[in-house]
């Protein structure tokens, strides 16, 4: 039996980032080597890379794809990219698996599609947990983390982090093998 303490934040948001970073460090101390963290501008990812730099880790920071906010717009700041990679981390700018193509079609044709249903179902457990599932698959799709491994995933609601989970990784093609094994932190609100 595994006994864990789960942290529940009063509200989602960036004020929980430091606590999530503390939990990432705790996971590393417990032996986790693969960490996947969402970071729109790279700010949170750079904080993690700097704090965890001296360790033998596989830190993958996942940002939005270029163009997510509009044509040719890259939200990931160059200084954060440099800080992450200089500390040994990797940066992946990837299409959000449950968003782009089907959102475009749903908007155009006034309907819904399977990946939008998956996204909205995962949101019942929290936006951050949805993000954690997506970024783990994106990182596996890119070959930046191994499949079938327990990885630490950190995500949030809009900006900053408010969710930490242990997830058995899977590529998006094998989505049904993805498993949320533990939730270490999430917002209640």
Backbone as a ProteinNet text record, in pm:
[ID]
protein_1_A
[PRIMARY]
XXXXXXXXXXXXXXXXXXXXXXXXXXXXXXXXXXXXXXXXXXXXXXXXXXXXXXXXXXXXXXXXXXXXXXXXXXXXXXXXXXXXXXXXXXXXXXXXXXXXXXXXXXXXXXXXXXXXXXXXXXXXXXXXXXXXXXXXXXXXXXXXXXXXXXXXXXXXXXXXXXXXXXXXXXXXXXXXXXXXXXXXXXXXX
[TERTIARY]
83.8	0	88.8	48.5	116.2	26.3	87	11.8	70.1	-14.7	29.4	-54.6	8.7	-62.4	-95.4	-219.5	-260.7	-284.8	-233.7	-252.6	-367.9	-466.2	-578.2	-569.1	-557.6	-548.6	-689	-705.3	-835.4	-885.9	-794.8	-829.5	-723.4	-760.6	-658.7	-577.9	-459.4	-384.9	-238.4	-168.2	-23	28.5	-55.6	-10.1	26.6	-5.6	25	152.8	216.4	334.2	446.9	476	587	560.7	437.4	403	418.9	378.8	394.4	542.3	622.9	767.1	826.3	776.4	818.7	784.4	665.6	626	709.2	748.3	837.7	969.8	1024.2	1150.8	1133.1	1018.5	990.5	987.5	925.4	918.5	1058	1142.5	1280.3	1353.7	1333.3	1396.5	1348.9	1227.8	1174.7	1221.9	1296.7	1353.9	1294.8	1195.9	1140.7	1242.8	1261.4	1361.2	1299.8	1178.1	1110.9	1004.5	1021.6	927	879.6	750	691.6	611	641.2	577.6	524.7	400.6	342.7	396.3	417.1	464.6	440.9	343	305.9	417.8	471.1	577.9	715.7	717.8	843.1	884.7	811.6	849.5	856.4	749.1	746.8	848.9	859	957	1099.2	1129.5	1264.1	1291	1190.2	1206.9	1241.4	1169	1194.7	1333.9	1370.1	1501	1613	1600.4	1703.9	1712.2	1597.1	1596.7	1645.7	1617	1648.7	1770.7	1844.3	1952.4	2063.4	2100.2	2215.7	2184.2	2065.3	2024.2	2024.5	2032.5	2030	1884.2	1822.7	1679.6	1652	1532.6	1480.3	1361.7	1388.2	1284	1242.7	1114	1057.6	954.8	976.9	885	805.4	673.1	585.5	510	529.7	458.4	355.8	279.5	183.8	258.6	190.4	246.8	253.9	349.3	355.2	226.1	162.3	37.2	-86.8	-70.8	-186.9	-269.3	-202.6	-271.7	-301.7	-245	-265.2	-152.7	-168.5	-67.2	72.4	165.7	308.7	341.9	251.2	278.2	337.8	457.6	524.4	522.2	444	429	549.3	629.5	742.7	856.9	899.2	1001.1	1140.2	1216.5	1350.3	1442	1435.3	1521.2	1487.4	1360.8	1321.3	1365	1355.1	1403.7	1552.2	1627.4	1770.9	1799.9	1725.7	1748	1718.6	1613.1	1574.5	1677.9	1713.8	1807.8	1948.8	1986.6	2117.9	2127.7	2013.9	2010.9	1993.4	1988.1	1976.9	1836	1738.1	1600.1	1575.3	1458.4	1417.8	1289.9	1272.6	1151.4	1080.1	950.2	864.8	749.9	737.2	622.8	531.9	420.6	339.6	193.5	129	-14.5	-87.1	-180.5	-258.1	-347.7	-328.9	-394.9	-546.8	-604.8	-751	-806.6	-730.4	-776.4	-780.8	-671.5	-659.9	-748.7	-727	-804.3	-953.1	-985.6	-1127.3	-1197.9	-1127.5	-1188.7	-1221.6	-1130.6	-1153.2	-1276.7	-1287	-1402.2	-1531	-1524.5	-1643.8	-1693.5	-1602.4	-1642.1	-1708	-1650.4	-1700.8	-1835.8	-1847.5	-1966.6	-2062.6	-2037.8	-2128	-2159.6	-2055.4	-2074.5	-1964.5	-1954	-1848.1	-1779.6	-1669.4	-1592.4	-1530.9	-1485.5	-1436.7	-1329.6	-1229.6	-1125.2	-1175.8	-1274.9	-1334.1	-1411.8	-1475.6	-1544.3	-1443.9	-1330.8	-1226	-1174.3	-1147.3	-1097.2	-1196	-1320.9	-1420.1	-1444.4	-1428.2	-1438.5	-1321.9	-1200.9	-1084.3	-1095.3	-1156.9	-1173.4	-1260.2	-1341.6	-1423.3	-1331.9	-1211.3	-1113.3	-1022.5	-1034.2	-955.9	-883.4	-876.1	-805.5	-659.3	-596.8	-456.5	-434.7	-527.2	-512.2	-530.2	-620.4	-635.2	-502.5	-443.7	-315.5	-207.6	-202.7	-102.9	-113.2	-234	-252.9	-206.2	-242.2	-204.4	-53.4	12.6	156.4	237.3	190.5	260.4	251.4	133.2	120	202.8	202	278.7	428.3	477.1	619	652.8	561.4	584	580.4	485	477.2	607.5	671.7	795.1	918.8	900.3	1013.5	1099.8	1045.4	1123.3	1110.7	1010.1	997.8	963.3	999.9	965.8	818.1	762	624.6	623	511.7	492.1	564.7	617.2	690.7	605.6	632.4	569.7	645.2	573.2	634.6	561.1	632	572.3	522.9	396.1	338.4	288.8	318.2	279.9	211.2	92.6	16.8	-61.6	-141	-215.5	-336.3	-393.4	-513.7	-474.7	-463.8	-425.5	-276.7	-235.1	-94.6	-47.4	81.7	138.1	88.9	130.7	94.8	3.3	-87.5	-173.3	-207.9	-140.7	-169.7	-40.2	-25.7	86.7	28.9	69.1	18.2	130.1	115.3	201.4	119.2	175	101.6	186.4	123	191.4	180.7	294.1	298.2	250.9	196.2	155.8	157.6	186	174.4	26.5	-5.7	-146.9	-214.5	-140.1	-197.1	-244.8	-187	-225.4	-286.2	-368.4	-430.4	-495.4	-558.8	-630.1	-536.1	-406.4	-308	-254.4	-279.7	-240.7	-316.8	-248	-314.7	-269.4	-365	-336.1	-326.4	-205	-181.6	-201.3	-157.4	-167.2	-188.6	-264.7	-280.4	-220.8	-111.3	-41.5	-94.4	-146.4	-199.8	-297.5	-399.5	-494.9	-579.1	-637.2	-726.3	-863.4	-926.8	-1064.9	-1163	-1120.6	-1212.9	-1213.8
-117.4	0	124.5	221.4	351.5	449.9	522.3	625.2	760.8	851.4	982.5	1092	1207.3	1327.7	1401.5	1440.9	1517.8	1661.6	1754.1	1896.5	1947.5	2009.5	2071.2	2222.2	2293.1	2437.9	2498	2609.6	2675.4	2719.3	2769.7	2819.3	2775.5	2763	2738.3	2865.1	2847.9	2965.8	2963.8	3068	3073.7	3086.1	3124.7	3134	2996.9	2890.8	2754.6	2698.2	2776.1	2728.5	2686.2	2765.8	2731.7	2600.9	2578.1	2452.5	2334.5	2352.6	2245.5	2218	2322.6	2305.7	2228.3	2254.4	2178.8	2030.6	2002.5	1862.9	1796.9	1872.5	1817.5	1774.6	1860.1	1827.6	1704.5	1693.9	1576.2	1449.6	1457.8	1343	1301.3	1399.9	1370.7	1301.3	1348.7	1285.7	1142.4	1111.8	975	887.4	945.3	864.1	883.4	969.9	994.9	1070.5	1027.5	1087.7	1162.7	1125.9	1189.1	1284.2	1412.3	1515.7	1589.7	1612.1	1685.2	1799.7	1922.1	2039.8	2131	2174.7	2271.4	2409.8	2489.5	2626.1	2709.1	2797.6	2875.8	2970.1	3047.5	3142.3	3087.2	2978	2919.7	2964.7	3058	3109.3	2997.7	2921.9	2814.1	2706.5	2674.9	2575.2	2616.8	2743.9	2793.8	2786	2815.3	2802.6	2659.5	2563.8	2422.6	2382.3	2423.6	2387.1	2439.8	2562	2620.9	2548.8	2518.5	2454.1	2310.1	2241.5	2098.9	2071	2174.8	2163.9	2067	2059.1	1978.3	1829.2	1791.5	1651.3	1581.9	1451.1	1371.8	1342.4	1434.6	1425.4	1442	1401.8	1428.9	1524.2	1654.7	1756	1801.5	1783.4	1827.5	1935.5	2053.2	2165.6	2181	2172.1	2173.4	2305.6	2376.3	2501	2483.9	2588.7	2588.2	2583.7	2538.6	2545.5	2691.7	2722.4	2856.1	2874.9	2988.3	3014.9	2987.6	2933	2901.2	3026.7	3136.1	3261.8	3346.1	3311.6	3385.8	3353.6	3390.1	3357.4	3403.7	3311	3336.6	3386.2	3374.2	3418.6	3303	3326.2	3229.5	3286.2	3225.3	3273.9	3239.5	3142.4	3095.8	3196.2	3252	3356.8	3299.1	3359.2	3308.1	3294.3	3387.3	3379.4	3255.4	3219.1	3098.9	2972.7	2972.8	2859.4	2837	2944.8	2936.6	2886.8	2938.7	2896.9	2748.7	2701.2	2559.7	2469.2	2499.7	2413	2422.1	2538.6	2554.6	2469.5	2451.8	2370.9	2221.8	2186.7	2045.8	1999.8	2089.2	2054	2058.4	2009.5	2010.4	2092.6	2157.5	2235.7	2175.8	2155.1	2105.1	2203.3	2255.5	2340.7	2253.4	2212.7	2110.6	2152.2	2096.1	2115.4	2046.4	2114.4	2056.2	1947.5	1826.2	1710.5	1719.4	1778.8	1783.2	1917.9	1991	2125.9	2164.9	2179.4	2258.6	2217.3	2102.2	2066.2	2053.1	1982.2	1959.2	2085	2172.8	2299.6	2381.8	2381.8	2453.6	2399.4	2267.5	2206	2227.8	2215.5	2236.1	2379.5	2475.1	2615.1	2636.7	2578.1	2596.3	2527.6	2405.3	2325.4	2312.6	2387.2	2395.6	2259.2	2186.5	2055	2024.2	1898.9	1854.6	1735.4	1696.5	1586.7	1508.1	1385.2	1299.3	1362	1427.5	1481.1	1595.4	1670.1	1774.7	1711.9	1599.5	1527.7	1475.4	1423.7	1376.7	1493	1606.7	1723.5	1768.9	1776.6	1822.2	1720.9	1594.4	1492.4	1505.1	1519.5	1536.4	1663.7	1768.2	1893.9	1875.2	1772.2	1747.2	1723.7	1672.8	1650.4	1770.7	1868.7	1991.2	2019.2	2146.6	2188	2143.9	2155.4	2116.3	1968.8	1884	1740.6	1709.4	1778.7	1764.2	1797.8	1909.4	1953.3	1847.8	1793.9	1691.3	1572	1525.6	1411.6	1446.3	1565	1606.6	1617.2	1683.3	1707.2	1578.7	1483.1	1354.3	1284.2	1284.2	1222.2	1297	1430.1	1509.3	1479.1	1471.1	1441.6	1299.6	1204.7	1067.3	1063.6	1137.2	1143.1	1195	1289.7	1349.6	1266.2	1157.7	1073	1132.5	1228.8	1294.8	1227.7	1143.7	1058	918.1	816.9	680.3	650.8	562.8	517	409.2	400	296	319.7	439.4	474.7	565.2	560.8	656.1	787.9	893	1025	1124.4	1228	1337	1438.3	1475.3	1574.8	1692.4	1813.1	1934.8	2027.3	2072.3	2160.5	2261.2	2338.8	2441.5	2490.4	2593.7	2655.8	2795.4	2817.3	2945	2971.8	3027.4	3059.6	2987.9	2956.4	2891.3	2748.4	2687	2547	2536.7	2438.4	2408.4	2260	2178.8	2035.4	1956.1	1850.9	1758.8	1617.7	1536.1	1399	1304.9	1180.7	1073.6	1000.3	994.1	937.6	830.8	718	617.9	666.4	692.4	757.4	666.6	731.9	665	769	724.6	813.2	833.9	941	970.8	858.2	788.6	676.2	565.5	559.8	460.5	529	630.5	710.4	625.2	516.7	435.1	360.8	362.6	304.5	407.7	535.3	641	621.3	633.7	613.3	718.5	784.3	875.7	787.6	770.3	679.9	748.5	872.7	946.8	1094.2	1160	1304.8	1359.9	1433.5	1487.6	1624.7	1698.8	1831.8	1872.7	1945.8	2002.3	2106.4	2197.7	2295.3	2234.7	2283.6	2244.1	2332.3	2455	2552.6	2549.9
0	0	0	-76.8	-78.4	-4.6	84.8	156.4	119.1	70.1	24.2	88.2	98.2	136.3	6.6	-11.5	-128.5	-86.4	-164.8	-136.1	-221.1	-155.8	-225.7	-208	-319.2	-315.1	-314	-242.8	-235.7	-372.2	-453.7	-586.4	-686.6	-813.4	-915.2	-938.3	-993.4	-1033.5	-998.2	-1044.1	-1032.2	-889.4	-795.8	-656.4	-599.7	-671.2	-626.5	-689.6	-775.6	-848.6	-755.4	-653.8	-562.8	-490.5	-448.9	-381.8	-477.9	-603.7	-702.7	-730.3	-731.7	-749	-631.2	-512.6	-393.5	-409.3	-462.9	-484.2	-594.1	-696.2	-798.8	-736	-651.3	-583.6	-495	-429.6	-346.6	-433	-549	-639.7	-685.2	-714.5	-754.9	-640.5	-518.4	-401.7	-381.8	-429.4	-420.3	-535.9	-629.2	-735.7	-873.8	-888.7	-1022	-1105.9	-1229.4	-1318.2	-1436.2	-1475.2	-1588.7	-1538	-1572.1	-1531.5	-1655	-1664.3	-1775.5	-1716.7	-1760.1	-1703	-1812.3	-1797	-1889.1	-1856	-1959.1	-1936	-2061.5	-2057.7	-2175.5	-2219	-2126.2	-2159	-2124.3	-2050.2	-2004.7	-1866.4	-1804.6	-1672.2	-1567.7	-1554.2	-1454.4	-1489	-1616.8	-1660.8	-1629.4	-1647.8	-1616.8	-1466.9	-1385.6	-1239.9	-1203.1	-1261.1	-1231.4	-1279.7	-1398.6	-1453.5	-1365.1	-1319.2	-1233.4	-1099.7	-1040.5	-908.3	-915.1	-1023	-1032.4	-1119.6	-1158.6	-1256.6	-1218.6	-1094	-1053.9	-1047.4	-1081	-1069	-1205.3	-1202.2	-1325.4	-1360.5	-1434.5	-1463.7	-1611.7	-1649	-1782.1	-1763.8	-1767.5	-1753.8	-1892.8	-1923.6	-2050.9	-2019.9	-2074.2	-2056	-2184.9	-2172.9	-2290.2	-2296.5	-2405.9	-2430.9	-2541.2	-2563.7	-2675.2	-2808	-2909	-3043.3	-3086.4	-3172.1	-3230.6	-3310.9	-3293.6	-3363.2	-3280.4	-3160.4	-3076.9	-3047.2	-3014.3	-2981.6	-3105.5	-3217.6	-3341.7	-3437.9	-3564.1	-3664.7	-3623.7	-3627.1	-3603.9	-3463.8	-3369.6	-3232.9	-3153.3	-3098.3	-3012.1	-2870.6	-2783.3	-2646.2	-2558.1	-2599.1	-2519	-2531.7	-2421.2	-2422.8	-2448	-2539	-2571.9	-2450.2	-2357	-2237.5	-2154.9	-2148.4	-2073.5	-2145.8	-2278.3	-2357.1	-2327.4	-2329.1	-2303.4	-2161.7	-2062.6	-1923.2	-1905	-1967.4	-1954	-2019.3	-2141.9	-2213.3	-2153.7	-2105.1	-2041.6	-1915	-1845.5	-1723.8	-1754.4	-1883	-1921	-1952.7	-1944.4	-1976.8	-2126.8	-2164.7	-2304.9	-2316.3	-2429.9	-2455	-2575.2	-2559.7	-2667.3	-2685.1	-2804.3	-2838.6	-2923.2	-2867.1	-2932.4	-2944.7	-3044.1	-3061.7	-2947.6	-2885.7	-2776.5	-2835.2	-2788.8	-2849.6	-2850.4	-2750.2	-2742.7	-2787.2	-2868.9	-2897.6	-3045.1	-3108.6	-3230	-3347.1	-3408.8	-3527	-3497.3	-3391.1	-3363.8	-3315.3	-3244.8	-3204.8	-3329	-3424.1	-3549.1	-3621.4	-3629.4	-3696.3	-3617.4	-3486.2	-3403.4	-3414.7	-3418.9	-3436.1	-3572.3	-3674.6	-3810.4	-3830.8	-3779.1	-3807.9	-3690.5	-3585.3	-3469.8	-3409.1	-3377.9	-3318.7	-3219.4	-3184.9	-3095.8	-3160.1	-3103.4	-3159	-3044.3	-3069.8	-2961.4	-2872.9	-2931.4	-2844	-2757.3	-2804.4	-2720.3	-2604.3	-2629.8	-2522	-2418.7	-2466.6	-2376.2	-2291.9	-2356.2	-2283.9	-2177.1	-2213.1	-2116	-2005	-2034.9	-1930.4	-1832.4	-1884.7	-1797.1	-1713.1	-1768	-1692.8	-1567.9	-1562.6	-1441.9	-1322.8	-1349.6	-1243.8	-1225.1	-1313.5	-1305	-1434.7	-1470	-1591.9	-1587.7	-1470.9	-1459	-1485.2	-1441.8	-1466.4	-1614.5	-1681.1	-1825.8	-1894	-1853.3	-1909.5	-1883.3	-1762.5	-1729.4	-1823.6	-1849.1	-1940.2	-2081.4	-2127.7	-2262.8	-2279.8	-2185.3	-2203.5	-2193.8	-2114.4	-2108.3	-2243.5	-2304.3	-2437.1	-2541.7	-2536.4	-2632.1	-2619.8	-2496.9	-2474.9	-2520.4	-2498	-2546	-2699	-2758.8	-2905.5	-2965.9	-2898	-2948.3	-2914.9	-2840.3	-2802.7	-2693.4	-2618.3	-2514.2	-2377.6	-2361.3	-2242.3	-2290.6	-2213.3	-2253.6	-2226.9	-2307.3	-2283.7	-2176.2	-2106.3	-2007.4	-1876.1	-1856.8	-1734.3	-1646.7	-1516.9	-1426.2	-1436.1	-1470.5	-1483.7	-1395	-1355.9	-1279.9	-1381.6	-1372.6	-1462.5	-1380	-1429.3	-1358.6	-1458.7	-1424	-1511.8	-1431.6	-1501.9	-1431	-1506	-1449.9	-1502	-1548.8	-1676.3	-1738.1	-1717.9	-1606.5	-1581.5	-1455.8	-1452.8	-1334.9	-1319.8	-1210.4	-1183.6	-1064.5	-1070.1	-956.1	-947.5	-1028.7	-1031.1	-1048.4	-966.9	-979	-977.6	-1074.4	-1082.9	-1125.8	-1085.8	-1134.6	-1240.3	-1360.7	-1473.7	-1541.3	-1574.6	-1657.4	-1800.5	-1861.9	-1992.4	-2104.7	-2205.8	-2329.1	-2439.7	-2560.4	-2676.1	-2705.5	-2775.4	-2802.9	-2881.1	-2964.1	-3039.2	-2945.2	-2825.7	-2725.4	-2602.7	-2627.2	-2521.6	-2412.5	-2449.3	-2350.6	-2256.1	-2282.9	-2190.2	-2091.6	-2118.2	-2025.6	-1894.7	-1782.1	-1653.4	-1553.3	-1492.1	-1381.3	-1257.1	-1207	-1094.9	-960	-950.8	-824.8	-856.6	-771.5	-779	-649.4	-663.3	-546.3	-507.3	-604	-574.2	-684	-642.9	-738.4	-667.1	-742.1	-679.8	-652.2	-547.3	-518.2	-593.1	-621	-680.3	-829.9
[MASK]
+++++++++++++++++++++++++++++++++++++++++++++++++++++++++++++++++++++++++++++++++++++++++++++++++++++++++++++++++++++++++++++++++++++++++++++++++++++++++++++++++++++++++++++++++++++++++++++

